[in-house]
Amino acid sequence: MPLFYAYIANILDEATFRLLAIFASRAVADEWWRAVSASPHARFIKRAAPQFYAHDATQCNLTGFFERPEFKPIAEKFRGRMLFTQLNDGLLGITIIPPQEVTDHINGGWYHIRSASNHALCWHYDAAENKIRASEEE
């Protein structure tokens, strides 16, 4: 799998604490987002798209992700599989990430097929029965 890139903006301004996240793969990026979104830091980090996030740098600055004690429980799981680098912060130039065709599957790789005639109805794989089922709940 190729490297996967994402921009991380500071929600407070356009010029400071902007980051480029570099993940070993798209799967690592998804795993990182699931870990962050289930953490106490979730309210300060938002995911707008697979390659675009925003953080409130005054409350949860991702610049020190691998050094700051409050990130340690999450960061240690990702050491060596991802990194953050600062983007234009006055003196630094902006890095243009390569375009990547991605399916937006923030739910851990699962997806549901919806009925065209009844949008509340979707099909899902029932692993317990090894069957595909229609449901309005899953």
Buried (B, 14 or more C-beta within 10 A) or exposed (E): EEBBBBBBBBBBEEEBBBBBBBBBBBEBBBBBBEBBBEBEBBEBBBBEEBBEBBBBBEEBBBBEBBEEEEBEEBBEEBEEBBBBEBBEBEEEEEEEBEEEEEEEEBEEEEEEEEEEEEEEBBBBEEEEEEEEEEEEEE
